[in-house]
């Protein structure tokens, strides 16, 4: 009886080991072309890049799976990227995804994008202009921290929060359009962005912030006022 019991225990332990190995195998990243990826929830998550840089367009499918996310640190500290086009279908750009990509000057975001992770573009000193797509509600912590070359930012009217140090140290930032939808701007969101001017809607929260913090601002011009309608 003892021998049979030990045998059953051995079989259970063997099955557990097989399941553990199988689980590790599914979690391991694979490669296709220039991209390292994992499959998650029926979509491909880009976890790394080994290409030659320059101007790149991230594919919308990898191994027949739709690309849905750029993972944490996927392109971090890449010194060869010049421009990146992110495809429709991507909903999230993870924290630190492009941090330290000094040579990156341009990023095109998809309309499907709904969230940025913390510091996703921190220290991208070559980035010049950013147009945020219309499903983003939060400009995340340190999203463009020390992007000293950034000079123009356009926010959509989906944005409600500009979080801590989002534009910290962006001393080249001169123009940012802030819609009336924004109802929270962290006290340090624009610290060190000493040349910035807000473009705001009349009597909006952003205008009050600009007045209270002595940030230069201009009001958006209403077409009805221009044409007397």
C-alpha positions as CSV (number, residue, x, y, z in Angstrom):
1,X,0.0,0.0,0.0
2,X,2.8,2.3,0.9
3,X,4.5,1.7,-2.5
4,X,1.3,2.5,-4.4
5,X,0.8,5.7,-2.3
6,X,4.4,6.8,-3.1
7,X,3.8,6.1,-6.7
8,X,0.7,8.2,-6.8
9,X,2.5,11.0,-5.1
10,X,5.3,10.7,-7.7
11,X,2.8,10.9,-10.6
12,X,1.2,14.0,-9.0
13,X,4.5,15.7,-8.6
14,X,5.5,14.8,-12.2
15,X,2.3,16.3,-13.6
16,X,2.8,19.4,-11.5
17,X,6.3,19.8,-12.9
18,X,5.1,19.3,-16.4
19,X,2.3,22.0,-16.0
20,X,4.9,24.4,-14.5
21,X,7.2,23.9,-17.4
22,X,4.4,24.4,-19.9
23,X,3.3,27.6,-18.1
24,X,6.8,28.9,-18.3
25,X,7.0,28.0,-22.0
26,X,3.9,30.0,-22.8
27,X,5.2,33.0,-20.9
28,X,8.5,33.1,-22.8
29,X,8.8,35.7,-25.5
30,X,9.1,34.8,-29.2
31,X,10.6,36.7,-32.1
32,X,9.3,37.7,-35.5
33,X,11.4,40.0,-37.6
34,X,12.7,42.9,-35.5
35,X,10.3,42.3,-32.6
36,X,10.2,40.3,-29.5
37,X,6.6,39.5,-28.4
38,X,4.3,37.5,-26.2
39,X,0.7,36.4,-26.8
40,X,-1.7,37.6,-24.2
41,X,-5.5,37.5,-24.4
42,X,-5.5,36.7,-28.1
43,X,-3.3,39.7,-29.0
44,X,0.5,40.2,-29.5
45,X,2.3,42.3,-26.9
46,X,5.6,43.8,-28.1
47,X,8.2,43.2,-25.4
48,X,11.4,44.2,-27.2
49,X,13.0,45.5,-30.4
50,X,16.2,44.4,-32.1
51,X,16.0,46.2,-35.4
52,X,18.2,48.8,-37.0
53,X,16.1,51.8,-35.9
54,X,15.6,54.8,-38.1
55,X,12.0,55.4,-39.2
56,X,9.9,52.4,-38.2
57,X,6.3,51.4,-38.5
58,X,5.3,48.8,-35.9
59,X,3.3,46.1,-37.7
60,X,-0.4,45.7,-36.8
61,X,-0.1,42.0,-36.6
62,X,2.6,39.6,-35.5
63,X,2.4,35.9,-36.2
64,X,-1.2,36.6,-37.3
65,X,-2.1,38.0,-33.9
66,X,-3.2,41.7,-33.7
67,X,-0.7,43.9,-31.9
68,X,-2.5,45.3,-28.8
69,X,0.1,46.6,-26.5
70,X,3.6,48.0,-26.3
71,X,5.0,46.5,-23.1
72,X,7.0,48.1,-20.2
73,X,10.5,49.1,-21.3
74,X,10.0,47.6,-24.8
75,X,12.1,50.2,-26.6
76,X,13.9,51.7,-23.6
77,X,17.2,53.3,-24.2
78,X,17.2,52.6,-27.9
79,X,19.6,55.2,-29.5
80,X,18.7,54.5,-33.1
81,X,15.0,55.3,-33.5
82,X,14.1,58.4,-35.4
83,X,10.4,58.1,-35.9
84,X,7.8,55.6,-34.8
85,X,4.3,54.9,-36.2
86,X,2.2,52.9,-33.8
87,X,-0.6,50.9,-35.5
88,X,-4.3,51.0,-34.9
89,X,-5.4,48.3,-32.5
90,X,-2.7,49.2,-29.9
91,X,-4.5,50.3,-26.7
92,X,-1.7,50.7,-24.2
93,X,1.9,52.0,-24.2
94,X,3.5,50.6,-21.1
95,X,5.6,52.5,-18.5
96,X,9.2,53.5,-19.7
97,X,8.4,52.0,-23.1
98,X,10.5,54.6,-24.9
99,X,12.4,56.1,-22.1
100,X,15.8,57.4,-23.1
101,X,15.3,57.1,-26.8
102,X,17.3,60.3,-27.4
103,X,17.2,60.2,-31.2
104,X,13.4,59.9,-31.4
105,X,11.9,63.0,-33.0
106,X,8.4,61.9,-33.9
107,X,5.7,59.5,-32.7
108,X,2.4,58.9,-34.4
109,X,-0.2,57.5,-32.1
110,X,-3.3,55.4,-33.1
111,X,-6.8,56.5,-32.3
112,X,-7.3,53.2,-30.5
113,X,-4.8,54.2,-27.7
114,X,-6.5,54.5,-24.3
115,X,-3.6,54.6,-21.8
116,X,0.0,55.6,-21.3
117,X,2.2,54.0,-18.6
118,X,4.4,56.1,-16.2
119,X,7.4,57.8,-17.9
120,X,6.7,56.2,-21.2
121,X,8.6,58.9,-23.1
122,X,10.8,60.2,-20.3
123,X,14.1,61.7,-21.5
124,X,13.2,61.6,-25.2
125,X,15.1,64.8,-25.7
126,X,14.7,64.8,-29.5
127,X,10.9,64.7,-29.5
128,X,9.5,67.8,-31.0
129,X,5.7,67.7,-31.3
130,X,3.0,65.5,-29.8
131,X,-0.6,65.1,-30.8
132,X,-2.4,63.0,-28.2
133,X,-5.3,60.8,-29.6
134,X,-8.9,61.2,-28.6
135,X,-9.4,58.3,-26.1
136,X,-6.7,59.3,-23.7
137,X,-8.1,60.6,-20.3
138,X,-4.9,60.9,-18.3
139,X,-1.5,62.3,-19.2
140,X,0.4,59.9,-16.9
141,X,3.1,60.6,-14.3
142,X,6.3,61.9,-15.9
143,X,5.1,61.0,-19.3
144,X,7.3,63.5,-21.1
145,X,9.7,64.2,-18.2
146,X,12.8,66.1,-19.4
147,X,11.8,66.0,-23.0
148,X,13.7,69.3,-23.4
149,X,13.2,69.5,-27.2
150,X,9.4,69.2,-27.1
151,X,7.9,72.5,-28.2
152,X,4.2,71.8,-29.1
153,X,1.5,69.6,-27.5
154,X,-2.1,69.2,-28.5
155,X,-4.5,67.5,-26.0
156,X,-7.9,66.2,-27.1
157,X,-11.1,67.0,-25.1
158,X,-11.1,63.5,-23.7
159,X,-8.2,64.4,-21.3
160,X,-9.3,65.2,-17.7
161,X,-6.1,64.8,-15.8
162,X,-2.5,66.0,-16.3
163,X,-0.6,64.0,-13.7
164,X,2.5,64.6,-11.6
165,X,5.6,65.9,-13.4
166,X,4.0,65.0,-16.8
167,X,5.9,67.8,-18.5
168,X,8.6,68.4,-15.9
169,X,11.8,70.0,-17.3
170,X,10.3,70.5,-20.8
171,X,12.1,73.8,-21.1
172,X,11.6,73.9,-24.9
173,X,7.8,73.6,-24.5
174,X,6.2,76.8,-25.8
175,X,2.7,75.9,-26.7
176,X,0.2,73.5,-25.2
177,X,-3.5,73.4,-26.0
178,X,-5.5,72.4,-22.9
179,X,-9.2,71.7,-23.5
180,X,-12.0,72.6,-21.0
181,X,-12.3,68.8,-20.2
182,X,-9.2,69.0,-18.1
183,X,-10.1,69.3,-14.4
184,X,-6.9,68.4,-12.7
185,X,-3.3,69.7,-13.3
186,X,-0.8,68.6,-10.8
187,X,1.3,71.3,-9.1
188,X,4.5,69.9,-10.6
189,X,3.1,69.0,-14.0
190,X,4.9,71.9,-15.7
191,X,7.7,72.5,-13.3
192,X,10.8,73.6,-15.2
193,X,8.8,74.2,-18.4
194,X,9.5,77.9,-18.0
195,X,8.7,79.0,-21.6
196,X,5.3,77.4,-21.8
197,X,2.1,79.2,-22.8
198,X,-1.3,77.6,-22.2
199,X,-4.0,77.9,-24.9
200,X,-7.2,77.6,-23.0
201,X,-10.9,78.0,-23.3
202,X,-12.4,81.0,-21.6
203,X,-13.2,80.6,-17.9
204,X,-11.9,77.0,-17.9
205,X,-10.1,75.2,-15.1
206,X,-6.9,75.5,-17.1
207,X,-7.3,79.3,-17.3
208,X,-7.7,79.5,-13.5
209,X,-4.6,77.3,-13.1
210,X,-2.6,79.6,-15.4
211,X,-3.8,82.7,-13.5
212,X,-3.0,81.2,-10.1
213,X,0.4,79.8,-11.1
214,X,1.3,82.8,-13.2
215,X,1.7,80.8,-16.4
216,X,1.1,82.8,-19.6
217,X,-2.0,81.9,-21.5
218,X,-4.1,82.8,-24.5
219,X,-7.8,82.1,-24.9
220,X,-9.1,80.0,-27.8
221,X,-10.9,82.1,-30.3
222,X,-14.6,81.2,-30.8
223,X,-15.6,81.1,-34.5
224,X,-18.9,82.7,-33.6
225,X,-17.1,85.7,-32.2
226,X,-15.0,86.1,-35.4
227,X,-17.9,86.0,-37.7
228,X,-20.5,87.6,-35.5
229,X,-22.8,84.5,-35.4
